[in-house]
Amino acid sequence: MDQFLAVALAHFLALIIPGVDFFLIVRTAAARGWRSASGVCVGIAMANGAFIVAAFGGLGAIQSPVVLSWIELVGGAFLLWMGVSFWRTRVSLTLGHVDVTGGMSWVRHLGMGAASGLLNPKNLLFYVSLAAVVSNASAGWLVVYGTWMFLVVLGWDLFVALVMGSDRSRARLAGALPVITRAAAVVVALFGIGAIVASVTSLVS
């Protein structure tokens, strides 16, 4: 139980530190509302779930430094592309507007969240590190760890989406939306550049 509390605390503290996923949720919630942002949240949670299963399931391939470096390179390129796309996007906010057209918009946002989560190399590296910490845990405890982490990621992200995507919050953020979008672009791009530099350094060394 002590190990579970320690791992759960470490996971939650890492989760609440603003990163790529956080800025993607905030940007989507402010621009499109909490419903669209909830799609991003579900996609991110699904990506985290996939990494949890892979890391805790003991898949040896993802433990390989070369494989991790290539994943980091591809993920960094995706994050850089996302940052540039955010920077070039001009968004406008219409209060009371929900960006849902037959459910397809929600699905697109889910896809964006899943891509962000899957191609963010920091997520994979984090879960691989946690898997090493709990490597001596029984299969039952690993299921508990994984289920808890998945639910915490989903719950926290949905909370952020609900808070930032409410009409009141969006009204307050209306004037700052271009700044939020540019800030998100810069942060995401910097994460991408950092991942690319780290992966190239690792591959050539």
Summary of the structure (lengths in Angstrom):
residues: 205
radius of gyration: 17.5
end to end distance: 40.6
largest distance: 53.3
contacts: 690
relative contact order: 0.24
helix: 84%
strand: 0%
